[in-house]
């Protein structure tokens, strides 16, 4: 696998209410069913409770059931098409290239990843899809006609953490389980946890936020304007490093936080590489 010659920083994002202003199903899919968002999510929660079902599988099942009842197409193409209706927090669409450029100024390559319980197909239809090296999100399995028939991948709040290790080791293909579980020395992993930034909005992101934070990366909880209670609670409980409004515009608080983290990671990476070089020279001298 081997460590890359140039330092890489991975910025990982939840999607719904982190980059977008609400759950992605609420922009087009749920209104097309003739339901309010509250009605859909309440029914999904009831299904999960009654059937002792994973909440993510419950909403995916309900999407297919409701669409079938309304005779709405549930094809991959239709889901991708929904991505064009997504609305973002201020500055999101300009964020990625600006942060990439700042990374280069500091000798860092920035990679962006999504780890979401939303639908990968909808994200793939979004205007920002091109900026992500990998999108980890729920997916449907489709038949020969492109019609959704079964959940292929469900990403809930606990199994989100596996994707951190995929990014850490450079094993990005979700079908490669054995390779993911192989032992790799920390210094040989593609992106160390200290070079990770996780940005999320709430309790479903806590396992990822905590794991990154405990391993010397940085976790940031973002919140919608004037709705900071959940983020503040995460900060109070020492689950995140920073909280800030979900405003991605240039020179905003989030922008300043991430740029400062990149500067810090660039310095730490230089020191780590100097240490490794010094250690190897000492080892060679004493042989």
N, C-alpha and C positions, 0 to 999 in steps of 0.2 A: 504493500500500500504506500508506505513512505510519506514523509512529511514534505509539503510543497516548499520550493525554494523561496517563495514570497509569502509574507504573512497574509492570512485571510481572516477577516472578521465576518461572522454570520449574524445577520439581523433577522430574527424570526418573529412573525406576526400572527396573532389570531386575525380573523378577518371581520366577522360580524361585530359591529359596535366598537371595533378597534380601528379599522380602515374605513368601513362603510358605516353609515349613520344608524342602521338597524339591521335586523336579520335579513339576509339576502332573499329569502323566500317571500318576504313582505313587499318587495318592489313590484312583482308581476304575478308570481305564481298564485299566492293566496288570494289576492283580489280577483283573479280570473275564476276562482272557485265560488265567488260570491260570498266569501267569508271575511270576517275581520281577523286581524292578526291574533287578537285575544281569543276569539272562538277557536281558531285552528290550534293554537298552542295549548289551550285548556283541554281540548279533546285529545291532543297528543299526550299530555300529562296523565289524563285519565286512563288512556289505553296502556301506558307504561305501568301505571300502578295496578290496574286490574289484572294484567297479564304477567306481572312481575318481570317486566321487559326492560331492556336497556333503553334509555330515553331517546338515544339517537336512532336506534333501529325502529322505535315507535314512530318517530316523526317521518322517517323514510317510508315506512309501511303506510302511514296515513296519507302521504303525498300521492302514492300510487292508487290507493283506495278512493280518495276524493276525486282524483282526476278521472278515474274510470267511471265513477258515478255521473260525472258531468260530460262524459265522452270527449274529454280533452286529450290531445296527443301527449304521450309521455316518452318522447324520443330524445335521444342525446342531442340532436340538433336543436330541438325546442328549448331544452334546458340551457344550452350554450347561448342561445338567442336572448334569454332572460338577463344575461350578464350585462348587456348594453344599458339596462335601466338602473344599474346600481349607482347610488349617490354616495359620495365620499365626504369625509371631513375636510375642512379647508386645507389646501396645500398638498393633499395626497398625491395628485397626479404629477406634480413637479418634484416631489420629495426624492424619488429614487435616484434620478440622474444627479441631483445636487449632492446627495450624500455619497454617491459613487465618486464624484469629483473630489470631494473633501478627503475621502479615503486615499485617493491617489496622491494628493498633496502631502499626505503623511506616510507614504510608502506602504499603504495598506490596500488590498483588494477587498471590496465589499461584495458579499453575496446575500441576496434576499430570499427568504423562504416563507411560505405560508404553512401554518399548522392549524387547521380549522375543523370545526364540527359541521360546517356548512357543506355545500355541494361543490365538488371540484369542477363539474361541468359548467356551473354558472360562473365560477371564478374564471374559467378558461375563456368565457365570452366577455370578460370585463376589459376595460381600456388599459388596465395596469398589469395584465397577465404577463406581458412581455418582459417585465422586470424581474420575475421570479426564476431562480435557478430550478426550484422544485416546488410543487404545490401538493401538500399532504392534506387531503380532505375526504369527506365521504363520497363514495361513487356507487353508481348502479351498474349492474351487469345487464347487457343488452342482447336481445336475440338477433337473428340474421336480418331482421327488418329494422334494426336500430331502436326497438321498443324496450323500455326498461322492464325487467322481469324480477329482479332480485337485488338486494344490497350486496355490492362487491367488497366494499370497504366502509367500515363505520369507525369514525374517529371520535372517541369520547374523551372526557377530561383526564382520565387516568392513562389510557393508552397513548395519549399525545406524547408522553415522555419518550416512547421508543424512537420517535423521529428525531429527538435531540441526539440520541446515540447514533442514529444513521448519519446525521450531519457531522457529528464528532468523528466518526470513523471513515466517512466517505462512502458508506454503503447506502446509496440513495434508492436503489430498487427495492420496493416493498416485498417482492417475492424472494429476496435473498435473506432468509432467516439464519441459515447456518453461518454464512459469512459475517452477519451482524454479531453473532454470539461468539465468534472466534476471539481469542485473547490477542490484544494488540497493546504493546507498551504505550504508555501515556505520551512519551516524546515522539512516537511514530504516528500518532493519530492526526488526521488531516486538519481538523480545526479543534484546538483545545477549548475546553469550556471557558477558560479565561478570556477567549476571543469571541464569546457569544453575547448577544443582546436580545432579550426576549421582551416583546411589547404586546400586552394584552389588556383586556378591560375588566375582567371580573373573576369570580370564584372558579369558573371552569378552567381558568389558566393557572390556577395556583400551583398544581404539581410541577408544571414547566417552570414557572417563575421561581419557585423555591429551589428546584434542582439546579437551575442556572446560577442562582444567587449563592447557594452553598458551595458551588465549585468555582467561585471567584469570577463568574461572569456578572452581567448586570441585568436586572429586571426592572421594567417600567410599566406601571399601571396607568392607563389613560382613561379619561372620563369625559362625558358630554358636558358641555357648559352648564354650570350651576348644579351638577349632579355628581358630586365627588365623594359621597358617603362610602360606597363600596371600596373605592381606591384608597381613601383615607384609612379605612379599617385594615386593609392589607398592609399599609405602611406601619400602622400602629402595632400590628402583629408580627412585624419584621419579616414579611413574606416578599417584599419588593424593596428595591433600592430607592426608587423615585416614583412620585405620582405627578401627573400634569394633565392639563386639558388636551383633548384630542385635536390639536391644531398643528398641522404639519408645515405651516408656512415658514419661509425664511426668516431667521432671527427671532422666531417664537421660542417659548421656553423648551418645548420638546426638541427643537432643532439645536438649541444651545447645549442641552443635556447630552444628546447623542454625539454631537461634534466633540464635546469634552471627553466623553467616553472613548471615542476613536483615538484622540490624542493620547490618552492614558494607555490604551491597549497597544498603540504603536511603540511607546516607550518601554512597556513591559516586555513586548516581543523582542525588541532590540537587546534588552538586558538578558532575556532567556537565551537568545542565540549566542550572545557573548559568553554566557556561563557555560553553554554546551561546548563551545569552541575551546574555552579555557580548560574545561574538564577533560576533554579528549587529548589535549596537548600534555596535560599532567599524566594521564593514564599511559600515554605513549612513552613519556620520559621515564617512568618507573618500571617499565617492562624490561 
